[in-house]
Amino acid sequence: MNELSHYDESGRIRMVDVGDKPVTARTAVASCIVLLSPETLTAIREKATPKGDPLEIARIAGIMAAKKTPELIPLCHQINLSKADITAEITDLGIRLEAVAKTASQTGVEMEALTAVTVAALTIYDMCKAVQKDIVITDVRLDSKTGGKSPYSR
């Protein structure tokens, strides 16, 4: 296992200094699934949910969340996002959400993508809870990241 980077030599929590790292183009993609009943999916398709269109509201919420990530996750660096976007696809089981975050920075955008997709899922939950009480958010994960020294793809 690698040494934990957020601890100093005394064992105290610290924010990692990325000042000497090169600026590179970085992208992260995260996804999750919101499990919904057939009745709720029909209401979404027919634009008949009581609070409005949950997919569009979730997209906006996810984009806003990506921009707020360092305010929510204590040791995240504040970075300039060049892109934050959410796609929402209706499937047989519910809604599949995907978040893309991009930057040119000294550190990655994984947390921004993960925060975006999670807040988008929570927004769908909030928008649909009047129709369905047993909504499940599942399979939140990082699908890929590029740039930096450790590219990743699921």
N, C-alpha and C positions, 0 to 999 in steps of 0.2 A: 504494500500500500504506500502511496506517495505521502510525503510529509504534508501535514495540514497547513495550507498557506495563510490562513487567517489568524494564526497565532504567532506572537513574537517569541524570542528566545526565552522569555520569562513565563510563557504560557498565557499571556494576556491577549485578548481579542484585538485585532488590528485590521485596518483596511489595507489591502495589498497595494503597494506602490507600483503603478504601471508606467511611470514617467519615462523610463528608459526603453520601453518596448516600442517597436516600430508601429506606425499607423498603417493598418491594412483594411481592405474592404472585408466586411464580415456580414454574414447572413445566418439567421437561425429560423428554423421552422418547428413549430410545436403543434400538437393536436390533442383533441379529446372527443369524447362522445357523451351526449346527453340522451339518456334512454327515456323515451316517452311512449305513452299508450297510443294505439291507433286512433282513438278519439281525439287526443290532443294534436296529433299530427294532422288530422283532418281539419281541425279548427285553425291550425297554422296555415295550411294550404289554402283554405277558404277565407283567410284573413278575418277570422271570426273570434279571435281571442279578445278578452275584455280590455286589456291594457294596450292594444295596438299590435303592430308587427314585431314579434320578438326577435326575428332574425336581423332586421335592420338596427334595432335598438342595441342588440348584442354586438353587432359589428362596431358601432360607434363606441360603446362601452369598452370593448377590447382595445381599440385604437387609443382611447384616452388612458387606459390602464398601462399600456406599454410606455407611454410618456411619463407616467407617475411611478414607475418601478423603483427608482432609488429612494422615493419617499416611503415606500412600503417594505422594502427589503433592506435591512439596516446597513449592510456592507457593500451594496451594489454601487458601482461608480455611476455618476451622472454622465451620460453620453448623448451626443447629438444623433438622433435617429434620422436617417434619410428616407425610411419607409417603415410604416407599420400598417398591416392590413389583416383583415379577418375574412375568411370565406366560411359560409354556412351551407351545408348540403343536407337536404332531407333524405334520410335513408329509411329502410323498412323498420328499423329499430328506434329511430330518433333523429337527432341532429348531429352530424359530424362537423366539428369546427376545426379550422386550421388557421394558425397565426404565422405571419411572416414579419420578421423585423430585420432591418438592414442599417448599417452604419459604416463609416470609415473611422476607425478608432484604434486605440491601443488595447482595448479589451472587448470581449464578445457581447453578443446580444441574446444569449440563451434565456436569461432571466426575463428580459422584456417580452420575448415570444411566449414563454410559459405563463407569465402574468397576464398577458393579453388574452390567451386562450382560456385561462381559468376564469377571469372576470367575465368574459363573453358567456361562458357556460353558466356562471352564477346569475347573469342577467336573464338568460333564457329561463332558468329556474324561477326567478322572481316574476317574470312576465307570464309564466304558465301555471304558477302555483294555485291560482283561482280555479283552474280547470282540472288540475291533477295534483294530488298531494304526495304521491310516491315517486317523484322524479329522481333519477339516479345520474350523477355525474361520474364518469369512469374513464379510465385509460388516458389520463393526462400524461403526456410524454414529450420529450424532445425527439423530433424525427431526424433532424440533421442540423449541422452547423458547418460553415466554411469560414476560411480566414484564420489567422493566428496559427499557432503551432500544433493544434490538435483538432484537425477536421474530424467530423463524426457523421455517420449516416446509419440509420437503423436498417 
